[in-house]
């Protein structure tokens, strides 16, 4: 048997260090734009950190039985923090790859232009992305806030996951089969090893038998 509490505690602390590294790269959560190269560097850490956090939540949610939550009026899909700030709810399920063979793009008939002189107009040169181009940091900051909120209260999100799984018409896992999102064969950062460890631990925990218990009244 795996000591879930100890494993989750250790890897949560490691993931909080990754979050601190991302914050230092962004320069805080109030920035509007960052360089394209910084944006890409942050995603290299953020994707596996989110994936590893989902596995910690899945470990805590395994075998957890919670009563159905009463519906309350309020924002859906957000978590309120303070009076004004709204944090997007952390995604509990791995994104599933689109492997539907029926969805194939078949090009239709269109204009077949062989030549065009432009009537003396020179089209503007296409702008190729440059590493130093400024890009919006709004989406990154939202994802990072959501990740922070999840790591600050893993048990709350484990209860969210347990409720979500109980509503599914058939058994399903929050983590997808195969390699986890953000996985890299050749490690580039300590977060890659954290993700590998969290994925292996989650698979072992999810394969443990679930005790037959009833939800408390």
C-alpha positions as CSV (number, residue, x, y, z in Angstrom):
1,X,0.0,0.0,0.0
2,X,1.2,3.5,-0.8
3,X,1.2,6.2,1.8
4,X,-0.9,8.6,-0.2
5,X,-0.8,11.4,2.4
6,X,3.0,11.4,2.4
7,X,3.4,11.1,-1.3
8,X,0.9,13.9,-2.0
9,X,2.6,16.1,0.6
10,X,6.1,15.6,-0.9
11,X,5.1,16.2,-4.5
12,X,2.9,19.2,-3.6
13,X,5.9,20.9,-2.1
14,X,7.9,20.2,-5.2
15,X,5.2,21.6,-7.4
16,X,4.9,24.7,-5.4
17,X,8.6,25.3,-6.1
18,X,7.8,25.0,-9.8
19,X,5.1,27.5,-9.4
20,X,7.5,29.9,-7.7
21,X,9.9,29.4,-10.7
22,X,7.1,30.3,-13.2
23,X,6.2,33.4,-11.2
24,X,9.8,34.6,-11.3
25,X,9.9,34.0,-15.1
26,X,6.7,36.0,-15.6
27,X,7.5,38.7,-13.1
28,X,4.2,38.3,-11.2
29,X,0.6,37.6,-12.0
30,X,-0.3,41.2,-13.0
31,X,1.7,41.4,-16.2
32,X,-0.2,42.0,-19.5
33,X,2.4,40.9,-22.0
34,X,5.6,38.8,-22.1
35,X,8.1,38.0,-24.7
36,X,7.2,35.1,-27.0
37,X,10.2,33.1,-25.8
38,X,9.2,33.6,-22.2
39,X,5.6,32.5,-23.0
40,X,7.0,29.3,-24.5
41,X,9.4,28.7,-21.6
42,X,6.5,29.0,-19.1
43,X,4.4,26.5,-21.0
44,X,7.3,24.0,-20.9
45,X,6.8,24.1,-17.1
46,X,3.1,24.8,-16.7
47,X,1.8,21.9,-18.8
48,X,3.5,19.1,-16.8
49,X,2.9,20.9,-13.5
50,X,-0.9,20.9,-14.2
51,X,-0.8,17.3,-15.3
52,X,1.1,16.3,-12.1
53,X,-1.4,18.2,-10.0
54,X,-4.3,16.4,-11.6
55,X,-2.6,13.1,-10.6
56,X,-2.3,14.2,-6.9
57,X,-6.0,15.1,-7.0
58,X,-6.9,11.7,-8.5
59,X,-4.9,10.0,-5.8
60,X,-6.8,11.8,-3.0
61,X,-10.2,11.3,-4.8
62,X,-9.7,7.5,-5.2
63,X,-12.2,5.7,-2.9
64,X,-13.6,9.0,-1.6
65,X,-17.4,9.1,-1.3
66,X,-19.0,12.4,-0.8
67,X,-22.7,13.4,-0.5
68,X,-24.2,15.2,-3.5
69,X,-23.7,18.9,-3.3
70,X,-26.7,21.2,-3.2
71,X,-27.0,23.5,-6.2
72,X,-26.4,27.1,-5.2
73,X,-26.7,30.3,-7.2
74,X,-23.4,31.8,-8.2
75,X,-20.8,31.7,-10.9
76,X,-20.2,28.4,-12.7
77,X,-16.7,27.2,-13.4
78,X,-14.9,29.9,-11.3
79,X,-13.7,30.1,-7.7
80,X,-14.0,33.5,-6.0
81,X,-11.0,34.8,-4.1
82,X,-11.5,38.0,-2.2
83,X,-14.1,40.4,-3.5
84,X,-13.2,41.0,-7.1
85,X,-10.8,38.3,-8.3
86,X,-12.2,35.3,-10.1
87,X,-10.1,32.2,-10.5
88,X,-11.0,29.7,-13.2
89,X,-11.8,26.2,-11.8
90,X,-8.9,23.9,-12.2
91,X,-9.5,21.2,-14.9
92,X,-9.8,17.9,-13.2
93,X,-9.7,15.7,-16.3
94,X,-6.8,15.2,-18.8
95,X,-7.6,16.6,-22.2
96,X,-8.4,13.7,-24.5
97,X,-6.6,13.6,-27.9
98,X,-8.9,13.9,-30.9
99,X,-8.5,10.7,-32.8
100,X,-11.8,10.5,-34.5
101,X,-11.1,9.0,-38.0
102,X,-14.4,10.4,-39.3
103,X,-13.3,14.0,-39.0
104,X,-11.1,14.4,-42.0
105,X,-10.6,17.6,-43.9
106,X,-11.5,17.2,-47.5
107,X,-10.6,20.3,-49.5
108,X,-13.4,21.5,-51.7
109,X,-13.4,23.2,-55.1
110,X,-12.2,26.8,-55.0
111,X,-10.7,29.4,-57.2
112,X,-7.8,28.1,-59.2
113,X,-5.8,31.3,-59.8
114,X,-2.6,30.7,-61.7
115,X,-1.3,34.2,-61.8
116,X,-2.2,37.7,-60.6
117,X,-0.2,40.8,-61.2
118,X,-1.8,42.7,-58.3
119,X,-2.4,45.8,-60.5
120,X,0.8,47.3,-59.3
121,X,0.1,46.7,-55.6
122,X,2.8,45.1,-53.6
123,X,1.4,42.9,-50.8
124,X,2.9,43.5,-47.4
125,X,5.5,41.0,-46.3
126,X,4.3,38.4,-43.9
127,X,5.5,38.9,-40.3
128,X,7.2,35.8,-39.1
129,X,7.1,35.1,-35.3
130,X,10.1,36.3,-33.5
131,X,11.2,35.2,-30.0
132,X,11.2,38.8,-28.8
133,X,7.7,39.6,-30.0
134,X,5.4,40.7,-27.1
135,X,2.4,38.3,-26.6
136,X,-0.5,38.4,-24.2
137,X,0.1,36.8,-20.8
138,X,-3.5,36.9,-19.7
139,X,-4.3,33.2,-20.3
140,X,-1.0,32.1,-18.7
141,X,-1.8,34.1,-15.6
142,X,-5.3,32.6,-15.4
143,X,-3.9,29.1,-15.7
144,X,-1.2,29.8,-13.1
145,X,-3.8,31.2,-10.6
146,X,-5.9,28.1,-11.1
147,X,-2.9,25.9,-10.5
148,X,-2.0,27.8,-7.3
149,X,-5.6,27.5,-6.0
150,X,-5.6,23.7,-6.7
151,X,-2.3,23.2,-4.8
152,X,-3.5,25.3,-1.9
153,X,-6.5,23.1,-1.4
154,X,-6.1,19.7,-3.0
155,X,-8.7,18.1,-0.8
156,X,-11.4,20.5,-2.1
157,X,-10.6,19.5,-5.6
158,X,-10.5,15.9,-4.7
159,X,-14.1,16.2,-3.5
160,X,-14.9,18.0,-6.8
161,X,-13.5,15.1,-8.7
162,X,-15.3,12.5,-6.6
163,X,-18.6,14.2,-7.3
164,X,-17.9,14.6,-11.0
165,X,-17.0,10.9,-11.3
166,X,-20.1,9.8,-9.4
167,X,-22.2,11.6,-12.0
168,X,-20.7,9.8,-14.9
169,X,-23.0,7.1,-16.5
170,X,-20.1,4.7,-16.7
171,X,-16.7,4.3,-14.9
172,X,-14.1,6.7,-16.1
173,X,-10.7,7.9,-14.9
174,X,-9.6,11.5,-14.7
175,X,-6.2,10.6,-16.1
176,X,-6.1,9.5,-19.7
177,X,-4.4,6.2,-20.8
178,X,-0.9,6.4,-22.1
179,X,1.5,9.2,-21.6
180,X,0.3,12.1,-19.5
181,X,-0.1,15.6,-21.0
182,X,3.2,17.5,-20.8
183,X,5.3,14.3,-20.8
184,X,8.7,14.6,-22.3
185,X,10.9,11.6,-23.0
186,X,14.1,13.6,-22.5
187,X,13.9,15.5,-19.3
188,X,14.5,19.3,-19.5
189,X,13.5,20.4,-16.0
190,X,12.8,18.8,-12.6
191,X,9.1,19.1,-13.3
192,X,9.5,16.3,-15.8
193,X,10.6,13.9,-13.1
194,X,7.9,15.2,-10.8
195,X,5.3,14.4,-13.5
196,X,6.8,10.9,-14.0
197,X,6.6,10.1,-10.3
198,X,3.1,11.5,-9.9
199,X,1.9,9.5,-12.9
200,X,3.3,6.2,-11.6
201,X,2.0,6.8,-8.1
202,X,-1.5,7.7,-9.4
203,X,-1.6,4.5,-11.5
204,X,-0.7,2.4,-8.5
205,X,-3.3,4.1,-6.3
206,X,-6.0,3.9,-8.9
207,X,-5.4,0.2,-9.2
208,X,-6.0,-0.4,-5.5
209,X,-9.3,-1.9,-4.5
210,X,-11.9,0.6,-3.4
211,X,-13.7,-0.2,0.0
212,X,-17.4,-0.7,-0.2
213,X,-18.6,2.3,1.8
214,X,-21.7,4.4,1.7
215,X,-21.9,8.2,1.6
216,X,-22.6,9.8,5.0
217,X,-26.1,11.2,5.4
